[in-house]
Amino acid sequence: MTPPPMSPDLALDVRAVGKRFGGVQALVDVDLQLRRGEILGLIGENGSGKSTLVKILSGYHTPERGASGEVFGRPLSFPVHNPGELGIAVIHQDLALVDEMTVVENLGVSSGYASAGLRPVSWRRERARSIELLERFGVDVDPGARVGDLAPAERASVAIVRATRALSDHGHEHVLILDEPTSYLTGSEAERVMRVMRTVADGGSSVIFISHHLHEVVDVADRVVVLRDGRVVADVETATTTEAQLIAHMLGRELGDFYPARLDPARTGEFALVAEHMTGEIVDDLSFELRHGEILGVTGLAGMGQQELPYLLAGVRTPRAGIARRGDGRILGRSPAATLRAGVVLVPGNRQRDGVWLDATAAENISLPVLGDYYRNGWLNGREESTRAKRLMQTFRVRPPFADQRVADFSGGNQQKIVLAKWLQGEPDVLLLDEPTQGVDAGARKEILEIVRAATEAGAGVAIFSSDLEQLANVCTRVIVLWRGRAAAELIGDEITEDALLRACQGEPALVA
Amino acid sequence: MVTSAPQEAGAPSDPLERDGEDRGRRWADALARYGGRYALLFVLAAFIATFAIWLPDKFWTEANFRAMVNSQAIVLLLALAATIVLRTGDFDLSIASVMTLTAATASVIVEDGRSLGLVLVVAIAVGVVVGLINGFLIVKIGVSSFITTLGMMTALTGAAIAVTNSRQIYNLEGPMLAIARHKILDFPLRTWYGWLLVLVLWYVYERTPVGRYLLFIGGSRDAARLAGLNVDAIRIGTFLASSIVAALTGIVLAGFLGGIDPNIGPGFLLQPFAAAFLGATALHVGRFNAVGTLIAIYLLVVGITGLTLLGAERWVNEVFNGGALVLAVMFARLVGRRR
């Protein structure tokens, strides 16, 4: 691939970037050009090298010899020192905001509050400046609000505005790199963030946008660069491409269907789980049944209760009222331990906090719920534990299936498969899955959903609690849509389309069955 | 383990970390892979070799080695008690004061001519009560373990002084002394207790589910709870266990000293923690463990003894222990980052 000659229209132009970690070649001879005022989507599977590339641009990694680059025509030397001064800012998924401080305080912190050293800060001026910035980028938040109290989309928007402000302070054009700012947002929230992104780009910033949500990339980006195994495999205008083509580029093959085929809603069995009058902070007097052999989706807009419900059912949070029991009448109980004993497992949505301990090995994490099985005659059998974990990792297609590797050293998709291996090994009767494919690439997502489908076919009752309407529309045999904690709609079988779900989510309580 | 295994092709997860020079990385990788686990043992061996060559007459003698080992008996017991709570991610700073208090009660009881059985009952009662109060405040109310046990430490120091009526008690006689001083294979019992406890805790930590549960509670409390562990009960249990071990150590201390100076507690605060943290850099890197703690104790005493024999003043003791604590934590962080 011969790169085009350097052009004055380019905001960022890097050439021949390579990076090796031990025996793994993470990036091979990558060229990347970003035009002025453009939004460039950067996509690829977990492990394709996206993050490594970003971390080279932010000065976190040093590329191999031979790399060169320019920012707005000025030479870029590696390793990159002080990217801010060059006009490059990276916003990571965690946003790096201080929850305890106000919007104004957060917006000013990277700019030194327009003061220096011990000279006093004019809070009045800071506030005025913040209001002006927020208005300019169309971000409707109270400048005095504590950032921790904001909705996720508002937090992401504040982070973007802050980075833009800090870069403008350096007085020249700039490049904004957004590393998966939307991966934990629901559809409508992500759209708000993307509108801010568009405004920023229209204001002259050049933006690199990284996301696992291909439809977002296709919606907002002007151009898309696809990385696979550390190489650029495609560089296309979004107007001339489709999600399917992008996925083919990412995988290097056709995925076939993105989703396994939907199970027949007619072939369901007995009740697996019955919830009666379940009431929590948001969930409000909700009753429903889950049958063996069905995949029930529970969804709604953010804050409608689908994030709370699985934790109420599993006894992680104490419900204010209501009870959940198994089909045979056994009560699930008031603690995670009691829920597990009743044959019900909850796969939590916050994988890194609730699903695993990142510093422990894959085997230690997988065996935790059944550790007692390996303790015989007063001795914990480490070899048996490790062998069985390895077998499970192969079954759940964890790559590489190294049982003694720390979980932190696996990619997001593989971490999620480890979490599933941990919870599905006992072949539970009921599976409660909170956002099971969040932050996971297309290939791994399909494998995860195939695992879930296989468990369902084997007779488990499965409930997926998620805001990913596309996924729900493709895998669920039945979907309950929540509105302010109550069931607002129920869709069955072929009624479940993304469009129908979207309309039901927007709250048309008239649909109540 | 391949240290730079592909997570987003090798990218570490801590965004504040830079990889710096590749050469430095390779060197550190090699150290972490081959040296990390046994580094503390190598350092201990290097210390012993150095001082043995330097001071063959003073250091390299059986008497000196016995003295070094026996001098650490009490500290070893306390350090092991500390690891029980540290393993679940909490602190128990009150152990030294629990020890002093039971040493004081034991001394007073023996002084009054009462039985050893009473000594034992009172010590266990003190351990249970303190452990339950610590556990309740920390686990059920949610007060930070650091603050709770710091307060407990101070209060119990006062209680020890009250028990002895502000006196130092010494020159006690009778069977309590034998508890600490009786020799088996030429080592006093107090040293054997520590070794026995190393063995017990090694078994619990490495060979039973409970040891693993403690580790997961320390590493990821939410994941542990969702996996069905009774996190609250286990945490309260660790405070109970560490207090009871500390309380029994008090009897050994009283037997060893033949009494007690009730102001002695704070002097035993830092060294056990230095050893526990240093021990967490050995064998099971990043995890508090029993055998690593034993190695750490001997590393500290060999260093201090060697320097003292070379003519260093008494204050070297504090500097060495304090420095070791900070260095241990720093080393653990660096190794943790490498992985």
Interface residues (C-beta under 8 A of the other chain):
Chain A: K19 F21 G22 G23 V24 A26 L27 N46 G47 S48 G49 K50 S51 T52 K55 G59 Y60 H61 T62 H92 D94 G230 A314 V316 S335 P336 A337 T339 L340 R341 L346 P348 N350 R353 D354 G355 V356 W357 L358 D359 A360 E364 N365 L368 P369 L371 G372 Y374 Y375 G378 W379 L380 P400 F402 D404 Q405 R406 A408 D409 F410 S411 K422
Chain B: M1 V2 T3 S4 A5 P6 Q7 E8 A9 G10 A11 S13 P15 E17 R18 D19 G20 E21 D22 D29 E206 R207 T208 P209 G211 R212 Y213 L215 F216 G219 S220 D222 A223 A224 R225 L226 A227 G228 L229 N230 G286 G336 R339
